[in-house]
Amino acid sequence: MNTNRTTRFTGLLIAVMMTVAINGAMLSKFNSVAQEAYASNGQTATVVTLESVNIVAHRS
C-alpha cells in the first residue's frame, strides 16, 4: 500500500465531504429563509406558461 497516495486520497475525500456539507447547509438555510420571507409577505403563487417556440435555421 502506497502511504503517500492513500494520504492524498483521504485528504481529497475529506475536502469533498466538507464541501458537500457546507454547500448543503447553505442551500438549506437559504431555502428556509426564502420560504419564511415568502410566507410572511402574503404573496400568492403565480404560474407562468410560455408558448412553444419554433426555430427555423438554414443548413449549409
C-alpha positions in Angstrom: 0.0 0.0 0.0 1.4 3.4 -1.0 1.1 5.7 2.0 1.5 8.9 0.1 -1.2 8.0 -2.4 -3.5 6.9 0.5 -2.9 10.1 2.4 -3.7 12.2 -0.7 -6.8 10.3 -1.5 -8.0 10.6 2.1 -7.4 14.3 2.1 -9.4 14.6 -1.2 -12.3 12.7 0.3 -12.3 14.8 3.4 -12.3 18.0 1.3 -15.1 16.8 -0.9 -17.2 15.8 2.1 -16.6 19.1 3.8 -17.6 21.0 0.6 -20.8 19.0 0.2 -21.7 19.5 3.9 -21.1 23.3 3.8 -22.9 23.8 0.5 -25.8 21.7 1.6 -26.1 23.6 4.9 -26.0 26.9 3.0 -28.7 25.8 0.5 -30.9 24.5 3.3 -30.6 27.8 5.2 -31.2 29.8 2.0 -34.3 27.8 1.3 -35.7 28.2 4.8 -35.1 31.9 4.8 -36.8 32.2 1.3 -39.8 30.2 2.5 -40.2 32.4 5.6 -40.0 35.6 3.6 -42.5 34.3 1.0 -44.9 33.2 3.7 -44.7 36.4 5.7 -45.1 38.6 2.6 -48.6 37.3 1.8 -48.0 36.7 -1.9 -49.8 34.1 -3.9 -48.1 31.7 -6.2 -48.0 32.6 -9.9 -47.7 30.0 -12.6 -46.3 31.2 -15.9 -46.5 29.1 -19.1 -44.7 30.0 -22.2 -45.8 29.3 -25.7 -43.8 26.9 -27.8 -41.1 28.4 -29.9 -40.2 27.1 -33.4 -36.7 27.8 -34.6 -36.0 27.7 -38.3 -32.4 27.8 -39.5 -30.7 27.3 -42.8 -28.4 24.3 -43.1 -25.3 24.8 -45.1 
